[in-house]
Amino acid sequence: MRILLVDDDEALMGTLADHLIHQRYAVDITTDGRSAQGYLDMFNYDLVVLDLNLPDGSGVDFCQSFRSAGYEQPILVLSATSTPAQKVRALDAGADDYVVKPFNLDELDARIRALLRREQVGLPTVLQLGGINLDPSTCETTYNNQPVHLTPKEFALLELFMRRPSRVYSLDAIIDDLWAFEYSPSEDAVRTHIKGLRQKLSAVGAPKDLIKTVYGLGYRLNVSEATASKQSVKPSNTTVAVEQAWKKYQGVMQERVAVLEQAAIAIEQGNLGQELFQTSQMTAHKLVGALGSFGFPLGSTLAQRLEKLLQTLPSSNIPAAQFNQLVQQLRHEVDETSVEDATETVTAGAPLLLLIGSDSKLIEQLSLQATQQSLQVRQANTLIHGQRLLHQIKPQLVMFDLSESLLTPSADAPASKQVASPSGQLPPQLLKDMAAFTQQFTGPFLVLLPALPAQARLRLVQQGASQLLERASPPPQLITEALGMMRNTPVKIIIVDDDPQILQVLQVSLAPWNFDITPLTDGKQLWAALETIDPDALVLDVTMPGITGFEICQLLRADPRWRTLPIVFLTVHEAETTRGRAFRFGGDDFINKSVAASELAIRILNQIHHTPVS
């Protein structure tokens, strides 16, 4: 649960925050009322602890302001004043409890628990669902009576899912609930926690998809059909393709690990023959690229360390214990990686749409439609919240719902926020927020709006709107219009790599970017393909049998027809000498196979955009 502390006594708030964090709350601290309102606009808090004496105004006034702005969760007031009149004022302004300073931490703890229990009426002390038994008071978890040893964050994740088993939690929502604003982790870090939770539950017999991915939206508990989310989404074509690819190639990767296991036994016995030695080198190399392309950096790193041992040491000098340990770790990584894990990592490279708006029904409909089109989706309630998210994510497209509630504020709103529709005036604060957002975000910015006069529409365009859409239009039509801003004619790409696994993963992960991909496993096939396809860009592996990527690049740069064709090297080799040769022979970019598909797509598009006209 998340708590906001509002007090300018930093020493007191630091002590209280440390105490609450130890009780497994996520805690944010701010020193004034206006900043507190900004936090409430961005995040969902379960409780606000509010001092009455703030540097920018009375806590009573801010309490009333928070309630007027729609904050409905408990507010606990702190004050050095204990007069009945002051308590009455605070409670009448919307406070739920009043604590006098100095206070006892244990008593404050009990009051906080009492306030939070009001929001959880009917929930049992010990959570039980589908064989899972979770006790928040002792931090103990079992599955079918078998203990599950979880880290604090894994426990908090499972508790979050179990308290609302039908809710879908986006990565943003998970971060908001479980981490303080100053310590927000990356999305990859959250995925790592979820993967660890899945593996520990699976180890005691729970289904691997007990934590279910709702494609493009987030995660929910998948205990049974009875707890299935009403927000379930039909998988996109990209998702289905990833699942098929992983099911097909996980077996291939397991077979490759088996080759390395054979090598480990031979090394230990001191009889690693030349044929198995060379086969192991090739196998480790292929695993580096395949696991990297599927988005599993740990597996790719383990395979890379094995490849280095095999390439830099004679077969008789390879340390048996170290080699065997790496192989065992690699086996665990490949065997324990589920279809869910593979799907999340590959589809995480799809284009990202940021939806901004307070109309939850419309935003949810747009989210569902966007995920059907293989887009990732993030949501923000306000432009200010969206602007903060830009520091964490890099959307390719933003859609802002300018609902009538933003144009028709409540009667007690200040005059600066009123709109005079006949003259086309828009709330000054709205225009200011739009300008601040579009200064940071330079991509397509679509605005959904109700009927407005031409002058108001012009002001929106002047503040950075790329396209104005009628918010009453059907959500499928709105998403189609949005995609039209991002996708024009397909970009023709030829990818040359001798590993069919990598080619298939790249085809799947780059498909949402409207790339028309021609995969080739043999560099000798390239010349005929160039004449037929006339590609916009070429992606080359470095190490291939018959003809290397460097040799292909040299030949193309010597040919007037292809001397300006953008060439991107995609490889597992990271040595500076390899990178230097790539650019010396005429390459335009050099990318590791473990990068996200979104980065690869953007860098390919950047090379096409910067290509000079021949």
C-alpha positions as CSV (number, residue, x, y, z in Angstrom):
1,M,0.0,0.0,0.0
2,R,1.1,3.6,-0.7
3,I,1.2,6.4,1.8
4,L,1.9,10.1,1.2
5,L,3.5,12.1,4.1
6,V,2.9,15.9,3.9
7,D,5.0,17.8,6.5
8,D,7.9,20.3,6.4
9,D,9.6,18.6,9.4
10,E,12.0,16.5,7.4
11,A,13.6,14.8,10.4
12,L,10.2,13.7,11.7
13,M,9.0,12.6,8.3
14,G,12.3,10.7,7.7
15,T,11.9,8.7,10.9
16,L,8.2,8.0,10.2
17,A,8.9,7.0,6.6
18,D,11.6,4.6,7.7
19,H,9.2,3.1,10.2
20,L,6.4,2.7,7.6
21,I,8.7,1.3,5.0
22,H,9.8,-1.3,7.5
23,Q,6.1,-2.2,7.8
24,R,6.1,-2.8,4.0
25,Y,4.3,0.4,2.9
26,A,5.5,2.4,-0.1
27,V,6.1,6.0,1.1
28,D,6.4,9.3,-0.6
29,I,7.3,12.6,1.2
30,T,6.5,16.2,0.3
31,T,6.9,19.3,2.4
32,D,4.0,21.5,1.2
33,G,0.4,21.3,0.1
34,R,0.8,22.2,-3.5
35,S,3.3,19.5,-4.1
36,A,1.0,17.1,-2.3
37,Q,-1.7,17.9,-4.7
38,G,0.6,17.2,-7.6
39,Y,1.4,13.8,-6.1
40,L,-2.3,13.0,-5.7
41,D,-2.8,13.9,-9.3
42,M,-0.2,11.4,-10.4
43,F,-0.5,8.5,-8.1
44,N,-3.2,6.5,-6.2
45,Y,-2.6,6.7,-2.5
46,D,-4.2,4.5,0.2
47,L,-3.6,7.1,2.9
48,V,-2.4,10.7,3.3
49,V,-0.7,11.8,6.5
50,L,-1.1,15.6,6.6
51,D,0.4,18.2,9.0
52,L,-1.7,21.2,9.7
53,N,1.1,23.8,9.6
54,L,2.5,23.9,6.1
55,P,4.8,26.6,4.6
56,D,2.3,27.4,1.8
57,G,-1.0,27.3,3.7
58,S,-3.2,25.6,6.3
59,G,-3.4,21.9,6.3
60,V,-7.2,22.2,7.0
61,D,-7.6,24.2,3.7
62,F,-5.5,21.6,1.8
63,C,-7.5,18.8,3.3
64,Q,-10.7,20.4,2.0
65,S,-9.0,21.0,-1.4
66,F,-7.9,17.3,-1.7
67,R,-11.5,16.2,-1.0
68,S,-12.9,18.8,-3.5
69,A,-10.4,17.5,-6.1
70,G,-11.8,13.9,-5.7
71,Y,-9.4,12.2,-3.3
72,E,-11.6,9.8,-1.3
73,Q,-9.1,7.7,0.6
74,P,-8.4,8.3,4.3
75,I,-6.6,11.4,5.5
76,L,-4.8,11.4,8.9
77,V,-4.0,14.8,10.3
78,L,-1.0,15.5,12.5
79,S,-0.8,18.7,14.6
80,A,0.9,20.1,17.6
81,T,-2.4,21.7,18.5
82,S,-4.9,19.7,20.6
83,T,-7.7,22.1,21.1
84,P,-11.2,20.7,20.4
85,A,-12.0,23.5,18.0
86,Q,-9.0,22.7,15.8
87,K,-9.9,19.0,15.8
88,V,-13.5,19.8,14.7
89,R,-12.2,22.1,11.9
90,A,-9.9,19.3,10.6
91,L,-12.6,16.6,10.8
92,D,-15.2,18.8,9.2
93,A,-12.7,19.6,6.3
94,G,-12.6,15.9,5.5
95,A,-10.0,14.3,7.8
96,D,-10.6,10.8,9.1
97,D,-8.4,10.9,12.2
98,Y,-6.5,13.5,14.2
99,V,-3.2,12.7,16.0
100,V,-1.4,15.2,18.3
101,K,2.4,15.7,18.2
102,P,4.5,14.3,19.7
103,F,3.0,10.9,19.1
104,N,4.0,7.3,19.8
105,L,4.9,5.4,16.6
106,D,3.1,2.2,17.7
107,E,-0.1,4.1,18.4
108,L,0.2,5.9,15.0
109,D,0.8,2.5,13.4
110,A,-2.4,1.2,14.9
111,R,-4.4,4.2,13.8
112,I,-3.0,3.8,10.2
113,R,-4.0,0.1,10.2
114,A,-7.5,1.0,11.4
115,L,-8.0,3.6,8.7
116,L,-6.7,1.2,6.0
117,R,-9.0,-1.6,7.2
118,R,-12.0,0.6,6.3
119,E,-11.0,0.2,2.7
120,Q,-10.7,-3.6,3.0
121,V,-14.0,-4.5,4.7
122,G,-14.7,-8.2,4.1
123,L,-11.1,-9.2,3.3
124,P,-9.8,-12.0,5.5
125,T,-6.7,-11.5,7.6
126,V,-5.0,-14.4,5.9
127,L,-5.5,-14.4,2.1
128,Q,-6.4,-17.8,0.5
129,L,-7.0,-18.4,-3.2
130,G,-6.4,-21.4,-5.4
131,G,-4.1,-23.2,-3.1
132,I,-2.2,-20.1,-2.1
133,N,-2.1,-19.1,1.5
134,L,-0.6,-15.7,2.3
135,D,-0.4,-14.3,5.8
136,P,0.5,-10.5,5.8
137,S,1.0,-10.5,9.6
138,T,3.8,-13.1,9.5
139,C,4.9,-12.6,5.8
140,E,4.5,-16.4,5.3
141,T,3.3,-18.0,2.1
142,T,2.4,-21.5,1.2
143,Y,1.1,-23.3,-1.8
144,N,-0.9,-26.5,-1.1
145,N,0.7,-26.4,2.4
146,Q,4.3,-26.2,1.0
147,P,6.2,-23.1,2.1
148,V,7.2,-20.6,-0.6
149,H,10.2,-18.5,0.4
150,L,9.7,-15.1,-1.2
151,T,11.7,-11.9,-1.2
152,P,9.9,-8.8,0.3
153,K,9.0,-7.5,-3.1
154,E,7.9,-10.9,-4.4
155,F,5.7,-11.2,-1.3
156,A,4.3,-7.7,-1.9
157,L,3.5,-8.5,-5.5
158,L,1.6,-11.7,-4.6
159,E,-0.3,-9.8,-1.9
160,L,-1.2,-7.1,-4.4
161,F,-2.6,-9.7,-6.9
162,M,-4.4,-11.7,-4.2
163,R,-6.2,-8.7,-2.7
164,R,-7.8,-7.9,-6.1
165,P,-7.6,-11.1,-8.1
166,S,-9.8,-9.9,-10.9
167,R,-7.9,-6.7,-11.5
168,V,-5.3,-6.2,-14.2
169,Y,-2.2,-4.4,-12.9
170,S,-0.1,-2.5,-15.5
171,L,3.6,-2.1,-14.8
172,D,3.0,1.5,-13.9
173,A,0.3,0.5,-11.4
174,I,2.6,-2.1,-9.8
175,I,5.4,0.5,-9.5
176,D,2.9,3.1,-8.1
177,D,1.6,0.6,-5.5
178,L,4.9,-1.0,-4.3
179,W,7.6,1.6,-4.7
180,A,8.1,5.2,-3.5
181,F,8.4,7.8,-6.3
182,E,12.1,8.5,-5.6
183,Y,13.0,4.8,-5.8
184,S,10.9,3.7,-8.8
185,P,12.5,0.8,-10.6
186,S,12.8,0.2,-14.3
187,E,10.0,-1.9,-16.0
188,D,12.6,-4.6,-16.7
189,A,13.3,-4.8,-12.9
190,V,9.6,-5.3,-12.2
191,R,9.5,-8.1,-14.9
192,T,12.4,-9.7,-13.2
193,H,10.6,-9.7,-9.8
194,I,7.5,-11.2,-11.5
195,K,9.6,-13.9,-13.2
196,G,11.2,-14.8,-9.8
197,L,7.8,-15.0,-8.2
198,R,6.5,-17.3,-11.0
199,Q,9.6,-19.6,-10.7
200,K,9.3,-19.9,-6.9
201,L,5.6,-20.7,-7.2
202,S,6.2,-23.2,-10.0
203,A,8.9,-24.9,-8.0
204,V,6.3,-26.0,-5.4
205,G,3.8,-27.2,-8.1
206,A,1.8,-24.1,-9.0
207,P,1.0,-23.6,-12.7
208,K,3.6,-21.6,-14.6
209,D,1.0,-19.1,-15.7
210,L,-0.5,-18.5,-12.2
211,I,0.6,-14.9,-12.7
212,K,-1.1,-14.3,-16.0
213,T,0.0,-11.8,-18.6
214,V,-2.9,-9.7,-20.1
215,Y,-1.3,-8.8,-23.3
216,G,-0.4,-5.2,-23.7
217,L,-2.0,-4.2,-20.4
218,G,-0.3,-6.0,-17.5
219,Y,-0.7,-8.9,-15.1
220,R,-3.4,-10.6,-13.0
221,L,-3.8,-13.7,-10.9
222,N,-4.9,-16.7,-13.0
223,V,-6.1,-19.1,-10.3
224,S,-9.2,-20.4,-12.1
225,E,-11.8,-19.5,-14.6
226,A,-13.9,-18.1,-11.7
227,T,-11.3,-15.4,-11.1
228,A,-10.6,-14.7,-14.7
229,S,-10.5,-11.0,-15.4
230,K,-13.3,-9.3,-17.2
231,Q,-10.6,-7.3,-19.0
232,S,-9.1,-10.3,-20.8
233,V,-7.8,-9.4,-24.2
234,K,-7.7,-11.5,-27.3
235,P,-4.0,-12.0,-28.1
236,S,-2.7,-10.0,-31.0
237,N,-1.1,-11.6,-34.0
238,T,2.3,-10.7,-32.6
239,T,1.6,-12.4,-29.3
240,V,0.4,-15.6,-31.0
241,A,3.5,-15.6,-33.3
242,V,5.8,-15.2,-30.3
243,E,4.1,-18.1,-28.5
244,Q,4.5,-20.3,-31.5
245,A,8.1,-19.3,-32.0
246,W,9.0,-20.0,-28.4
247,K,7.2,-23.3,-28.2
248,K,9.0,-24.3,-31.4
249,Y,12.5,-23.1,-30.5
250,Q,12.6,-23.7,-26.8
251,G,13.1,-27.4,-27.6
252,V,15.9,-26.5,-30.0
253,M,17.7,-24.4,-27.3
254,Q,17.3,-27.2,-24.8
255,E,19.0,-29.5,-27.3
256,R,21.8,-27.0,-27.7
257,V,22.3,-26.9,-23.9
258,A,22.4,-30.7,-24.0
259,V,25.4,-30.4,-26.4
260,L,27.2,-28.2,-23.8
261,E,26.3,-30.7,-21.1
262,Q,28.0,-33.4,-23.1
263,A,31.0,-31.1,-23.4
264,A,31.0,-30.5,-19.7
265,I,31.2,-34.2,-18.9
266,A,33.9,-34.7,-21.5
267,I,36.0,-31.8,-20.0
268,E,35.6,-33.3,-16.5
269,Q,36.8,-36.7,-17.8
270,G,39.6,-35.1,-19.8
271,N,38.5,-36.5,-23.2
272,L,37.0,-33.6,-25.0
273,G,37.5,-34.5,-28.7
274,Q,38.1,-32.0,-31.5
275,E,34.7,-32.5,-33.1
276,L,32.7,-32.0,-29.9
277,F,35.0,-29.0,-29.0
278,Q,34.1,-27.3,-32.3
279,T,30.5,-28.2,-32.1
280,S,30.3,-26.7,-28.6
281,Q,31.8,-23.5,-29.8
282,M,29.2,-23.1,-32.6
283,T,26.4,-24.1,-30.2
284,A,27.4,-21.6,-27.5
285,H,27.6,-18.9,-30.2
286,K,24.1,-19.6,-31.5
287,L,22.7,-19.6,-27.9
288,V,24.2,-16.2,-27.3
289,G,22.2,-14.7,-30.3
290,A,19.0,-16.7,-29.9
291,L,18.6,-16.0,-26.2
292,G,19.5,-12.4,-26.7
293,S,17.0,-12.0,-29.5
294,F,14.3,-13.5,-27.3
295,G,15.1,-10.9,-24.7
296,F,16.8,-13.0,-22.0
297,P,20.1,-11.2,-21.2
298,L,21.1,-13.6,-18.3
299,G,20.9,-16.7,-20.6
300,S,22.7,-14.8,-23.4
301,T,25.5,-13.7,-20.9
302,L,25.9,-17.3,-19.6
303,A,26.2,-18.6,-23.2
304,Q,28.7,-15.8,-24.0
305,R,30.9,-16.8,-21.1
306,L,30.9,-20.4,-22.2
307,E,31.7,-19.3,-25.8
308,K,34.6,-17.3,-24.5
309,L,36.0,-20.3,-22.5
310,L,35.8,-22.5,-25.6
311,Q,37.3,-19.9,-28.0
312,T,40.2,-18.6,-25.8
313,L,41.4,-21.7,-24.1
314,P,42.7,-25.1,-25.5
315,S,40.3,-27.9,-24.8
316,S,42.7,-29.4,-22.3
317,N,42.9,-26.2,-20.2
318,I,39.1,-25.4,-19.8
319,P,38.3,-25.3,-16.0
320,A,35.9,-28.2,-15.6
321,A,34.1,-26.9,-12.4
322,Q,33.6,-23.4,-13.9
323,F,32.3,-24.7,-17.2
324,N,30.0,-27.2,-15.6
325,Q,28.5,-24.5,-13.2
326,L,27.8,-22.2,-16.2
327,V,26.1,-25.0,-18.1
328,Q,23.9,-25.8,-15.1
329,Q,22.9,-22.2,-14.8
330,L,22.1,-22.0,-18.5
331,R,20.0,-25.2,-18.3
332,H,18.0,-23.7,-15.4
333,E,17.5,-20.5,-17.4
334,V,16.2,-22.2,-20.5
335,D,14.1,-24.8,-18.8
336,E,12.4,-22.3,-16.4
337,T,11.7,-19.7,-19.0
338,S,8.0,-20.0,-19.8
339,V,5.9,-18.9,-22.8
340,E,4.7,-16.0,-20.7
341,D,8.3,-14.8,-20.1
342,A,9.1,-15.1,-23.8
343,T,6.0,-13.2,-24.8
344,E,6.5,-10.4,-22.4
345,T,10.1,-9.8,-23.4
346,V,9.5,-9.8,-27.2
347,T,6.3,-7.9,-27.2
348,A,7.9,-5.3,-24.9
349,G,9.7,-4.1,-28.0
350,A,6.4,-3.2,-29.8
351,P,5.6,0.5,-30.4
352,L,4.3,2.3,-27.2
353,L,1.1,4.3,-27.1
354,L,0.6,6.6,-24.1
355,L,-3.1,7.3,-23.4
356,I,-3.8,10.4,-21.2
357,G,-7.3,11.0,-19.8
358,S,-9.6,10.7,-16.8
359,D,-12.5,9.0,-18.6
360,S,-11.6,5.5,-17.5
361,K,-14.2,3.8,-19.7
362,L,-13.0,5.4,-22.9
363,I,-9.3,4.9,-22.0
364,E,-9.9,1.2,-21.3
365,Q,-11.7,0.8,-24.6
366,L,-8.8,2.5,-26.4
367,S,-6.3,0.3,-24.5
368,L,-8.0,-2.9,-25.6
369,Q,-8.2,-1.8,-29.2
370,A,-4.5,-0.8,-29.2
371,T,-3.4,-4.1,-27.8
372,Q,-5.3,-5.8,-30.6
373,Q,-3.1,-3.9,-33.0
374,S,0.1,-5.2,-31.2
375,L,0.8,-1.9,-29.5
376,Q,2.0,-1.5,-25.9
377,V,-0.1,0.8,-23.8
378,R,0.6,3.0,-20.9
379,Q,-2.0,5.2,-19.2
380,A,-1.8,8.6,-17.3
381,N,-4.7,10.5,-15.7
382,T,-3.4,14.0,-16.5
383,L,-0.9,15.8,-18.8
384,I,1.3,16.4,-15.7
385,H,1.3,12.7,-14.9
386,G,2.0,12.0,-18.6
387,Q,4.9,14.4,-18.6
388,R,6.4,12.7,-15.6
389,L,6.1,9.3,-17.3
390,L,8.1,10.6,-20.2
391,H,11.2,10.4,-17.9
392,Q,10.6,6.7,-17.6
393,I,9.2,5.6,-21.0
394,K,9.6,6.6,-24.6
395,P,6.3,6.4,-26.3
396,Q,6.1,6.6,-30.1
397,L,2.6,8.0,-30.0
398,V,0.5,10.0,-27.5
399,M,-3.3,10.3,-27.4
400,F,-4.8,12.9,-25.1
401,D,-8.5,12.8,-24.3
402,L,-9.7,16.4,-23.8
403,S,-13.0,15.5,-22.1
404,E,-15.7,18.0,-21.3
405,S,-14.8,17.8,-17.6
406,L,-11.6,19.6,-18.4
407,L,-13.6,22.3,-20.2
408,T,-16.4,22.6,-17.7
409,P,-14.9,22.7,-14.2
410,S,-17.0,22.9,-11.1
411,A,-18.6,26.1,-10.1
412,D,-16.1,26.9,-7.4
413,A,-13.1,26.5,-9.8
414,P,-11.0,29.7,-10.2
415,A,-11.8,32.0,-13.1
416,S,-8.5,31.1,-14.8
417,K,-9.8,27.6,-15.4
418,Q,-13.2,28.6,-16.9
419,V,-13.8,28.3,-20.6
420,A,-15.7,30.8,-22.8
421,S,-16.7,28.5,-25.7
422,P,-18.3,31.2,-27.9
423,S,-15.0,33.0,-28.2
424,G,-13.0,29.9,-28.4
425,Q,-11.1,30.4,-25.2
426,L,-9.6,27.4,-23.5
427,P,-8.5,27.1,-19.8
428,P,-5.1,28.8,-19.6
429,Q,-3.7,26.0,-17.3
430,L,-4.7,23.4,-19.9
431,L,-2.9,25.2,-22.6
432,K,0.2,25.7,-20.4
433,D,0.2,22.0,-19.5
434,M,-0.1,21.0,-23.2
435,A,2.8,23.3,-24.2
436,A,5.0,21.9,-21.5
437,F,4.2,18.3,-22.6
438,T,4.8,18.9,-26.3
439,Q,8.1,20.6,-25.6
440,Q,9.3,17.3,-24.2
441,F,7.4,15.0,-26.6
442,T,8.0,15.6,-30.3
443,G,6.2,12.6,-31.8
444,P,2.6,12.5,-33.0
445,F,0.3,14.0,-30.3
446,L,-3.3,13.3,-31.0
447,V,-6.1,15.1,-29.2
448,L,-9.6,13.7,-28.7
449,L,-12.1,16.5,-28.3
450,P,-15.8,17.3,-28.0
451,A,-17.4,19.9,-30.3
452,L,-15.4,23.1,-30.1
453,P,-15.3,26.2,-32.2
454,A,-12.6,26.7,-34.8
455,Q,-10.7,29.2,-32.7
456,A,-10.3,26.7,-29.8
457,R,-9.2,24.0,-32.3
458,L,-6.6,26.3,-33.7
459,R,-5.2,27.0,-30.2
460,L,-4.8,23.3,-29.6
461,V,-2.9,22.9,-32.9
462,Q,-0.7,25.9,-31.9
463,Q,0.1,24.2,-28.6
464,G,1.4,21.1,-30.3
465,A,-1.6,18.9,-31.3
466,S,-0.6,16.9,-34.4
467,Q,-4.2,15.8,-35.2
468,L,-7.7,16.5,-33.8
469,L,-10.1,13.6,-33.5
470,E,-13.7,13.5,-32.5
471,R,-13.8,11.7,-29.1
472,A,-17.3,10.4,-29.9
473,S,-15.9,8.3,-32.8
474,P,-15.8,4.5,-32.2
475,P,-12.6,3.4,-30.4
476,P,-11.5,1.1,-33.3
477,Q,-11.7,4.1,-35.6
478,L,-9.7,6.3,-33.2
479,I,-6.9,3.7,-32.9
480,T,-6.8,3.2,-36.7
481,E,-6.4,7.0,-37.1
482,A,-3.6,6.9,-34.5
483,L,-1.8,4.1,-36.3
484,G,-2.1,6.1,-39.5
485,M,0.0,8.8,-37.9
486,M,2.8,6.4,-37.1
487,R,2.6,4.0,-40.0
488,N,2.8,5.1,-43.6
489,T,4.0,2.7,-46.3
490,P,5.7,-0.4,-45.1
491,V,9.5,-0.2,-44.7
492,K,11.2,-2.9,-46.7
493,I,14.0,-4.6,-44.8
494,I,16.3,-7.6,-45.7
495,I,17.8,-9.4,-42.7
496,V,20.6,-11.9,-43.3
497,D,21.5,-14.3,-40.5
498,D,22.3,-18.0,-40.7
499,D,20.3,-18.8,-37.5
500,P,16.6,-19.3,-38.4
501,Q,15.5,-18.8,-34.8
502,I,16.8,-15.3,-34.7
503,L,15.2,-14.5,-38.1
504,Q,11.8,-15.7,-36.9
505,V,12.0,-13.7,-33.6
506,L,13.0,-10.6,-35.5
507,Q,10.1,-11.0,-38.0
508,V,7.7,-11.3,-35.1
509,S,9.1,-8.5,-32.9
510,L,9.4,-6.0,-35.8
511,A,6.1,-6.7,-37.4
512,P,4.1,-4.1,-35.4
513,W,6.4,-1.4,-36.7
514,N,5.1,-2.0,-40.2
515,F,8.3,-3.5,-41.5
516,D,8.1,-5.7,-44.6
517,I,10.9,-8.2,-43.8
518,T,12.6,-10.6,-46.1
519,P,14.7,-13.1,-44.1
520,L,17.7,-14.8,-45.6
521,T,19.8,-17.5,-44.0
522,D,22.5,-17.5,-46.7
523,G,24.4,-14.3,-47.7
524,K,24.7,-15.7,-51.3
525,Q,20.9,-15.3,-51.7
526,L,21.2,-11.5,-51.1
527,W,22.1,-10.4,-54.6
528,A,18.9,-11.7,-56.2
529,A,16.8,-10.3,-53.3
530,L,18.3,-6.8,-53.7
531,E,17.2,-6.7,-57.4
532,T,13.7,-8.0,-56.6
533,I,12.9,-6.1,-53.4
534,D,14.9,-2.8,-53.6
535,P,15.0,-2.6,-49.8
536,D,15.1,0.5,-47.6
537,A,17.7,-1.0,-45.3
538,L,19.8,-4.1,-44.8
539,V,20.5,-5.9,-41.5
540,L,23.5,-8.2,-41.4
541,D,25.0,-10.7,-39.0
542,V,28.8,-10.6,-38.8
543,T,29.7,-14.3,-38.6
544,M,28.1,-16.4,-41.3
545,P,29.4,-19.4,-43.3
546,G,30.4,-18.9,-46.9
547,I,30.5,-15.1,-46.8
548,T,30.7,-12.8,-43.8
549,G,28.7,-9.7,-43.1
550,F,31.8,-7.6,-43.4
551,E,32.5,-9.0,-46.9
552,I,28.9,-8.4,-48.0
553,C,29.2,-4.8,-46.8
554,Q,32.4,-4.2,-48.7
555,L,30.9,-5.5,-51.9
556,L,27.8,-3.3,-51.6
557,R,29.8,-0.2,-50.9
558,A,31.8,-0.8,-54.1
559,D,28.6,-1.0,-56.1
560,P,27.1,2.4,-57.2
561,R,23.6,1.0,-56.9
562,W,23.9,0.1,-53.2
563,R,26.6,2.5,-51.9
564,T,24.0,4.5,-49.9
565,L,21.8,1.6,-48.7
566,P,21.6,1.8,-44.9
567,I,23.4,-1.2,-43.4
568,V,23.0,-2.2,-39.8
569,F,25.1,-4.9,-38.2
570,L,23.2,-7.0,-35.7
571,T,25.6,-9.3,-33.9
572,V,26.6,-10.9,-30.5
573,H,30.1,-9.6,-30.9
574,E,30.8,-6.6,-28.7
575,A,34.6,-6.2,-29.0
576,E,35.7,-2.7,-30.0
577,T,37.8,-4.2,-32.8
578,T,34.7,-5.8,-34.3
579,R,32.8,-2.6,-34.0
580,G,35.6,-0.7,-35.6
581,R,35.8,-3.0,-38.6
582,A,32.0,-2.8,-39.1
583,F,32.2,1.0,-39.5
584,R,35.4,0.8,-41.5
585,F,33.9,-1.5,-44.1
586,G,30.9,0.9,-44.5
587,G,28.3,-0.1,-41.9
588,D,26.0,2.6,-40.6
589,D,25.2,1.2,-37.2
590,F,26.3,-1.7,-34.9
591,I,23.7,-3.2,-32.5
592,N,23.9,-6.1,-30.1
593,K,21.3,-8.8,-30.6
594,S,20.1,-8.5,-27.0
595,V,18.7,-5.0,-27.6
596,A,14.9,-4.5,-27.4
597,A,13.1,-4.6,-30.7
598,S,11.9,-1.0,-30.1
599,E,15.5,0.2,-30.1
600,L,16.4,-1.8,-33.1
601,A,13.3,-0.5,-35.0
602,I,14.0,3.1,-34.1
603,R,17.7,2.9,-35.1
604,I,16.8,1.3,-38.4
605,L,14.3,4.1,-39.1
606,N,16.8,6.7,-38.1
607,Q,19.3,5.3,-40.6
608,I,16.6,5.4,-43.4
609,H,15.7,8.9,-42.4
610,H,19.3,10.1,-42.6
611,T,20.2,8.4,-45.9
612,P,21.3,10.9,-48.5
613,V,19.5,10.9,-51.9
614,S,21.7,9.2,-54.4
